[in-house]
Amino acid sequence: MLTEIHPFQTVRHPEVHRPTVGYPQTLHCNPPYSYPAGSVYWGRSAPTSTRLAAIETDDRILLDYEG
């Protein structure tokens, strides 16, 4: 089986979001091309760690799998 994945773009200066309390914040993701399609999810990491933890969803945080 042939698989292919293009690398994520390197970001030199990440964008910082500071949402206003009480208003929704939408973050968009444009994953690189891959075949077969890969699983993409939002995560967070601590500055002192190399581990990525998935963001847990609840009634205030949700993921739209359609993008």
N, CA, C and O atoms as a Tinker XYZ file with bonds, in Angstrom:
   268  protein
     1  N      0.843000   -1.185000    0.000000    73     2
     2  CA     0.000000    0.000000    0.000000    64     1     3
     3  C      0.883000    1.241000    0.000000    63     2     4     5
     4  O      1.836000    1.337000    0.774000    81     3
     5  N      0.571000    2.157000   -0.844000    73     3     6
     6  CA     1.309000    3.407000   -0.955000    64     5     7
     7  C      0.727000    4.444000   -0.005000    63     6     8     9
     8  O     -0.484000    4.661000    0.006000    81     7
     9  N      1.565000    5.077000    0.782000    73     7    10
    10  CA     1.116000    6.169000    1.650000    64     9    11
    11  C      1.958000    7.399000    1.360000    63    10    12    13
    12  O      3.106000    7.302000    0.926000    81    11
    13  N      1.372000    8.537000    1.604000    73    11    14
    14  CA     2.067000    9.797000    1.354000    64    13    15
    15  C      1.551000   10.835000    2.325000    63    14    16    17
    16  O      0.346000   10.923000    2.561000    81    15
    17  N      2.456000   11.625000    2.893000    73    15    18
    18  CA     2.055000   12.753000    3.736000    64    17    19
    19  C      3.026000   13.902000    3.494000    63    18    20    21
    20  O      4.244000   13.726000    3.520000    81    19
    21  N      2.474000   15.051000    3.264000    73    19    22
    22  CA     3.285000   16.251000    3.122000    64    21    23
    23  C      3.518000   16.822000    4.516000    63    22    24    25
    24  O      2.650000   16.668000    5.376000    81    23
    25  N      4.625000   17.461000    4.773000    73    23    26
    26  CA     4.900000   17.984000    6.117000    64    25    27
    27  C      4.049000   19.212000    6.445000    63    26    28    29
    28  O      3.615000   19.942000    5.554000    81    27
    29  N      3.822000   19.421000    7.744000    73    27    30
    30  CA     3.172000   20.646000    8.192000    64    29    31
    31  C      4.114000   21.805000    7.939000    63    30    32    33
    32  O      5.334000   21.638000    7.945000    81    31
    33  N      3.545000   22.981000    7.717000    73    31    34
    34  CA     4.369000   24.170000    7.524000    64    33    35
    35  C      5.020000   24.565000    8.848000    63    34    36    37
    36  O      4.401000   24.454000    9.906000    81    35
    37  N      6.254000   25.019000    8.785000    73    35    38
    38  CA     6.942000   25.505000    9.974000    64    37    39
    39  C      6.489000   26.933000   10.242000    63    38    40    41
    40  O      6.447000   27.761000    9.332000    81    39
    41  N      6.154000   27.212000   11.486000    73    39    42
    42  CA     5.697000   28.541000   11.874000    64    41    43
    43  C      6.768000   29.185000   12.754000    63    42    44    45
    44  O      7.085000   28.683000   13.832000    81    43
    45  N      7.312000   30.289000   12.285000    73    43    46
    46  CA     8.358000   30.974000   13.062000    64    45    47
    47  C      7.777000   31.822000   14.184000    63    46    48    49
    48  O      8.350000   31.906000   15.270000    81    47
    49  N      6.639000   32.447000   13.914000    73    47    50
    50  CA     5.986000   33.307000   14.909000    64    49    51
    51  C      4.534000   32.860000   15.023000    63    50    52    53
    52  O      3.689000   33.293000   14.239000    81    51
    53  N      4.237000   31.999000   15.990000    73    51    54
    54  CA     2.861000   31.511000   16.114000    64    53    55
    55  C      1.886000   32.626000   16.445000    63    54    56    57
    56  O      2.227000   33.590000   17.130000    81    55
    57  N      0.679000   32.479000   15.952000    73    55    58
    58  CA    -0.373000   33.454000   16.196000    64    57    59
    59  C     -0.956000   33.217000   17.581000    63    58    60    61
    60  O     -1.300000   32.088000   17.929000    81    59
    61  N     -1.067000   34.273000   18.367000    73    59    62
    62  CA    -1.629000   34.184000   19.718000    64    61    63
    63  C     -3.061000   34.700000   19.668000    63    62    64    65
    64  O     -3.316000   35.784000   19.142000    81    63
    65  N     -3.990000   33.931000   20.212000    73    63    66
    66  CA    -5.394000   34.313000   20.246000    64    65    67
    67  C     -5.759000   34.717000   21.664000    63    66    68    69
    68  O     -5.460000   33.997000   22.616000    81    67
    69  N     -6.404000   35.867000   21.805000    73    67    70
    70  CA    -6.887000   36.327000   23.094000    64    69    71
    71  C     -8.374000   36.645000   22.960000    63    70    72    73
    72  O     -8.756000   37.796000   22.753000    81    71
    73  N     -9.211000   35.608000   23.081000    73    71    74
    74  CA   -10.655000   35.824000   22.885000    64    73    75
    75  C    -11.257000   36.654000   24.010000    63    74    76    77
    76  O    -10.765000   36.648000   25.138000    81    75
    77  N    -12.319000   37.360000   23.684000    73    75    78
    78  CA   -13.064000   38.130000   24.669000    64    77    79
    79  C    -13.975000   37.173000   25.433000    63    78    80    81
    80  O    -14.662000   36.344000   24.836000    81    79
    81  N    -13.972000   37.297000   26.750000    73    79    82
    82  CA   -14.790000   36.425000   27.584000    64    81    83
    83  C    -16.251000   36.563000   27.184000    63    82    84    85
    84  O    -16.764000   37.673000   27.043000    81    83
    85  N    -16.921000   35.422000   27.002000    73    83    86
    86  CA   -18.337000   35.417000   26.648000    64    85    87
    87  C    -18.608000   35.356000   25.160000    63    86    88    89
    88  O    -19.762000   35.227000   24.753000    81    87
    89  N    -17.569000   35.446000   24.334000    73    87    90
    90  CA   -17.738000   35.394000   22.883000    64    89    91
    91  C    -17.049000   34.147000   22.339000    63    90    92    93
    92  O    -16.034000   33.713000   22.882000    81    91
    93  N    -17.594000   33.570000   21.270000    73    91    94
    94  CA   -16.982000   32.357000   20.726000    64    93    95
    95  C    -15.652000   32.643000   20.033000    63    94    96    97
    96  O    -15.419000   33.744000   19.534000    81    95
    97  N    -14.803000   31.653000   20.013000    73    95    98
    98  CA   -13.515000   31.728000   19.314000    64    97    99
    99  C    -13.451000   30.532000   18.370000    63    98   100   101
   100  O    -13.642000   29.395000   18.800000    81    99
   101  N    -13.186000   30.775000   17.100000    73    99   102
   102  CA   -13.086000   29.699000   16.122000    64   101   103
   103  C    -11.647000   29.618000   15.630000    63   102   104   105
   104  O    -11.071000   30.617000   15.200000    81   103
   105  N    -11.077000   28.430000   15.694000    73   103   106
   106  CA    -9.733000   28.188000   15.185000    64   105   107
   107  C     -9.853000   27.258000   13.987000    63   106   108   109
   108  O    -10.504000   26.216000   14.073000    81   107
   109  N     -9.240000   27.620000   12.886000    73   107   110
   110  CA    -9.312000   26.824000   11.668000    64   109   111
   111  C     -8.017000   26.033000   11.492000    63   110   112   113
   112  O     -6.939000   26.491000   11.871000    81   111
   113  N     -8.140000   24.858000   10.919000    73   111   114
   114  CA    -6.986000   23.997000   10.679000    64   113   115
   115  C     -6.937000   23.628000    9.206000    63   114   116   117
   116  O     -7.941000   23.217000    8.626000    81   115
   117  N     -5.783000   23.775000    8.618000    73   115   118
   118  CA    -5.562000   23.364000    7.233000    64   117   119
   119  C     -4.453000   22.315000    7.232000    63   118   120   121
   120  O     -3.283000   22.638000    7.024000    81   119
   121  N     -4.832000   21.050000    7.466000    73   119   122
   122  CA    -3.797000   20.015000    7.518000    64   121   123
   123  C     -3.171000   19.787000    6.153000    63   122   124   125
   124  O     -3.800000   20.041000    5.125000    81   123
   125  N     -1.936000   19.308000    6.141000    73   123   126
   126  CA    -1.290000   19.025000    4.857000    64   125   127
   127  C     -1.936000   17.820000    4.179000    63   126   128   129
   128  O     -2.648000   17.042000    4.816000    81   127
   129  N     -1.686000   17.680000    2.915000    73   127   130
   130  CA    -2.222000   16.563000    2.143000    64   129   131
   131  C     -1.636000   15.258000    2.678000    63   130   132   133
   132  O     -0.447000   15.180000    2.989000    81   131
   133  N     -2.472000   14.252000    2.780000    73   131   134
   134  CA    -1.995000   12.910000    3.105000    64   133   135
   135  C     -2.899000   11.882000    2.442000    63   134   136   137
   136  O     -4.094000   12.105000    2.246000    81   135
   137  N     -2.295000   10.753000    2.103000    73   135   138
   138  CA    -3.067000    9.648000    1.535000    64   137   139
   139  C     -2.582000    8.369000    2.185000    63   138   140   141
   140  O     -1.393000    8.059000    2.105000    81   139
   141  N     -3.454000    7.624000    2.820000    73   139   142
   142  CA    -4.863000    7.923000    3.080000    64   141   143
   143  C     -4.992000    9.090000    4.055000    63   142   144   145
   144  O     -4.029000    9.459000    4.728000    81   143
   145  N     -6.185000    9.662000    4.121000    73   143   146
   146  CA    -6.405000   10.828000    4.974000    64   145   147
   147  C     -6.058000   10.487000    6.423000    63   146   148   149
   148  O     -6.450000    9.435000    6.929000    81   147
   149  N     -5.331000   11.369000    7.079000    73   147   150
   150  CA    -4.915000   11.130000    8.453000    64   149   151
   151  C     -5.921000   11.666000    9.464000    63   150   152   153
   152  O     -6.844000   12.403000    9.116000    81   151
   153  N     -5.724000   11.286000   10.707000    73   151   154
   154  CA    -6.548000   11.801000   11.804000    64   153   155
   155  C     -5.927000   13.101000   12.288000    63   154   156   157
   156  O     -4.747000   13.139000   12.636000    81   155
   157  N     -6.703000   14.146000   12.311000    73   155   158
   158  CA    -6.220000   15.459000   12.736000    64   157   159
   159  C     -7.041000   15.906000   13.923000    63   158   160   161
   160  O     -8.270000   15.824000   13.903000    81   159
   161  N     -6.369000   16.377000   14.959000    73   159   162
   162  CA    -7.064000   16.867000   16.145000    64   161   163
   163  C     -6.270000   18.011000   16.765000    63   162   164   165
   164  O     -5.068000   18.144000   16.540000    81   163
   165  N     -6.958000   18.823000   17.539000    73   163   166
   166  CA    -6.309000   19.916000   18.239000    64   165   167
   167  C     -5.650000   19.368000   19.487000    63   166   168   169
   168  O     -6.155000   18.429000   20.103000    81   167
   169  N     -4.529000   19.947000   19.858000    73   167   170
   170  CA    -3.824000   19.523000   21.055000    64   169   171
   171  C     -3.107000   20.700000   21.676000    63   170   172   173
   172  O     -3.072000   21.797000   21.119000    81   171
   173  N     -2.543000   20.454000   22.825000    73   171   174
   174  CA    -1.761000   21.504000   23.481000    64   173   175
   175  C     -0.541000   20.867000   24.111000    63   174   176   177
   176  O     -0.551000   19.687000   24.462000    81   175
   177  N      0.498000   21.652000   24.251000    73   175   178
   178  CA     1.715000   21.165000   24.870000    64   177   179
   179  C      2.259000   22.243000   25.793000    63   178   180   181
   180  O      2.059000   23.436000   25.565000    81   179
   181  N      2.938000   21.812000   26.823000    73   179   182
   182  CA     3.583000   22.742000   27.748000    64   181   183
   183  C      4.926000   23.149000   27.144000    63   182   184   185
   184  O      5.545000   22.356000   26.435000    81   183
   185  N      5.382000   24.364000   27.413000    73   183   186
   186  CA     6.656000   24.812000   26.846000    64   185   187
   187  C      7.835000   23.919000   27.247000    63   186   188   189
   188  O      8.828000   23.846000   26.523000    81   187
   189  N      7.733000   23.247000   28.383000    73   187   190
   190  CA     8.843000   22.416000   28.861000    64   189   191
   191  C      8.680000   20.951000   28.487000    63   190   192   193
   192  O      9.475000   20.116000   28.920000    81   191
   193  N      7.660000   20.619000   27.685000    73   191   194
   194  CA     7.389000   19.227000   27.346000    64   193   195
   195  C      7.326000   19.047000   25.843000    63   194   196   197
   196  O      6.999000   19.978000   25.107000    81   195
   197  N      7.641000   17.845000   25.395000    73   195   198
   198  CA     7.510000   17.524000   23.979000    64   197   199
   199  C      6.247000   16.722000   23.719000    63   198   200   201
   200  O      5.954000   16.384000   22.572000    81   199
   201  N      5.490000   16.412000   24.773000    73   199   202
   202  CA     4.268000   15.632000   24.624000    64   201   203
   203  C      3.108000   16.536000   24.215000    63   202   204   205
   204  O      3.021000   17.688000   24.639000    81   203
   205  N      2.229000   15.997000   23.393000    73   203   206
   206  CA     1.035000   16.713000   22.949000    64   205   207
   207  C     -0.179000   16.037000   23.561000    63   206   208   209
   208  O     -0.374000   14.833000   23.397000    81   207
   209  N     -0.993000   16.808000   24.265000    73   207   210
   210  CA    -2.202000   16.274000   24.890000    64   209   211
   211  C     -3.409000   16.736000   24.083000    63   210   212   213
   212  O     -3.527000   17.915000   23.749000    81   211
   213  N     -4.301000   15.802000   23.772000    73   211   214
   214  CA    -5.524000   16.153000   23.045000    64   213   215
   215  C     -6.400000   17.045000   23.921000    63   214   216   217
   216  O     -6.432000   16.884000   25.141000    81   215
   217  N     -7.100000   17.972000   23.306000    73   215   218
   218  CA    -8.003000   18.856000   24.038000    64   217   219
   219  C     -9.312000   18.117000   24.262000    63   218   220   221
   220  O     -9.943000   17.650000   23.314000    81   219
   221  N     -9.713000   18.014000   25.522000    73   219   222
   222  CA   -10.957000   17.327000   25.845000    64   221   223
   223  C    -12.136000   18.248000   25.532000    63   222   224   225
   224  O    -12.099000   19.442000   25.828000    81   223
   225  N    -13.174000   17.681000   24.933000    73   223   226
   226  CA   -14.350000   18.469000   24.569000    64   225   227
   227  C    -15.420000   18.343000   25.639000    63   226   228   229
   228  O    -15.479000   17.354000   26.370000    81   227
   229  N    -16.261000   19.362000   25.715000    73   227   230
   230  CA   -17.407000   19.357000   26.631000    64   229   231
   231  C    -18.491000   20.234000   26.009000    63   230   232   233
   232  O    -18.453000   20.495000   24.807000    81   231
   233  N    -19.449000   20.689000   26.802000    73   231   234
   234  CA   -20.523000   21.496000   26.226000    64   233   235
   235  C    -20.065000   22.905000   25.823000    63   234   236   237
   236  O    -20.803000   23.624000   25.150000    81   235
   237  N    -18.864000   23.298000   26.226000    73   235   238
   238  CA   -18.338000   24.611000   25.844000    64   237   239
   239  C    -17.277000   24.525000   24.758000    63   238   240   241
   240  O    -17.049000   25.500000   24.042000    81   239
   241  N    -16.628000   23.377000   24.622000    73   239   242
   242  CA   -15.577000   23.183000   23.625000    64   241   243
   243  C    -15.996000   22.039000   22.717000    63   242   244   245
   244  O    -16.283000   20.941000   23.194000    81   243
   245  N    -16.035000   22.286000   21.409000    73   243   246
   246  CA   -16.407000   21.222000   20.491000    64   245   247
   247  C    -15.536000   21.276000   19.260000    63   246   248   249
   248  O    -14.951000   22.307000   18.926000    81   247
   249  N    -15.464000   20.139000   18.591000    73   247   250
   250  CA   -14.721000   20.028000   17.355000    64   249   251
   251  C    -15.692000   19.781000   16.219000    63   250   252   253
   252  O    -16.555000   18.909000   16.318000    81   251
   253  N    -15.560000   20.533000   15.149000    73   251   254
   254  CA   -16.379000   20.359000   13.967000    64   253   255
   255  C    -15.583000   19.528000   12.976000    63   254   256   257
   256  O    -14.629000   20.027000   12.379000    81   255
   257  N    -15.953000   18.281000   12.793000    73   255   258
   258  CA   -15.182000   17.383000   11.945000    64   257   259
   259  C    -15.310000   17.717000   10.470000    63   258   260   261
   260  O    -14.593000   17.148000    9.647000    81   259
   261  N    -16.198000   18.618000   10.124000    73   259   262
   262  CA   -16.306000   19.069000    8.740000    64   261   263
   263  C    -15.328000   20.192000    8.445000    63   262   264   265
   264  O    -15.186000   20.603000    7.293000    81   263
   265  N    -14.647000   20.697000    9.476000    73   263   266
   266  CA   -13.672000   21.757000    9.305000    64   265   267
   267  C    -14.190000   23.055000    9.787000    63   266   268
   268  O    -13.489000   24.064000    9.716000    81   267
